[in-house]
Amino acid sequence: MNTAFLEKKKQQFFGGFLLFVLFMLILISIFSFFSWKWPFVISLFIIGVVLLIEGSDWVVHSATHIARGLSISPVLIGLFFVAVFSSVPELAVILYAAFTGHSSLALGTMIGSVITTLGLVIGLSAMITPISVYSFTVLLEAPFLLLSAVLLFVLSFRLFDFGSSDYVLGKIDGALLLLFFLLFLVYTWHSTVSRESKRVEQEFQYAFGTGMLPIFRTLFVFCVGLVSVFFGAKFVVITSVDIAAGFGINEAIIGLTLVAVATSLPELVLSLVGLFQKEYDLVVGNILGANIITLLFIGGITMLVQPLFVDTHLLFIDMIVLIFFCAMFQVFITTDKKITKVEGGVLFVLYLIYFGYLVWYALY
């Protein structure tokens, strides 16, 4: 990414927008044979996903250039922003869902996005080509992901809200998750500076380039990106609630499946591009960082401002599945520092089984 970023984005926007409108018209025409409501809902959901992904790209890249202009260390920016790039869609959807009273959708999206990236993205990527990991920082992050999943599960048992009749994640739980996230950042920062600061800086330059953008253009891109992310999150949440109500299923199921897959598209695209360029450490590092940010940072912020009520299915089924996938990934990544095609196939098949179970549970 260099100073031609804005021009490139402008061309992508005007060219892609026309194609997108045409696609929406075709989609509406096809579904209009069945109903006029569902074509609108589905189209609005797709529009929301596109706004989320494109807006996230604008927000993170412009924020990165602002941080660089403030002379923040490229190593620190690399550790945080490279992972944040693929976490902004989850952040927007989870926060908007929580603020509008749809805590099951918010928590389902949080848990489902991590399971999807480990089972679908990592599994599918490893099936294409084995993923070798040599980075000490990446190997360090894997246990943190497992610990984060276990911590979320333990905190769900009303540890700090004894007066509640429901399983709930509240302000104290959010503060603990953020504290754990801060410890993770400090630990990885010290480990990276002493061992792999040059590698992280190279990853930062690979993702964001070395050029600088004029401050007013950068702020404009940032604001446009924020507006796109806001409306994208709004459209995704509204349509997800409509879909759940239309099929008579729990909103958490929509978050675990449809929304989780949609918000994981950036990770899938980045992973496939990274695999073709043999940037295995970057692929796994981005996904690990994004998942830790989702569970600890996004989850912590959300719980600080809005309690999340946990239904029994999320607690005793989906969180257990989350811990299981994190543990499987931990075992695979630490044995021979490689995820083989067979191990990728195992992750992918287990994800398909879990996804199929959710569909069956929702319909029957």
Helices and strands as residue ranges (DSSP letters): H 5-31, H 37-69, H 74-84, H 88-99, H 103-116, I 117-122, H 123-128, E 131-132, H 136-155, E 167-169, H 171-195, H 197-208, H 215-247, H 251-254, I 255-259, H 260-263, H 265-276, H 280-292, I 293-298, H 299-305, E 308-310, H 312-313, I 314-318, H 319-334, E 338-339, H 341-363
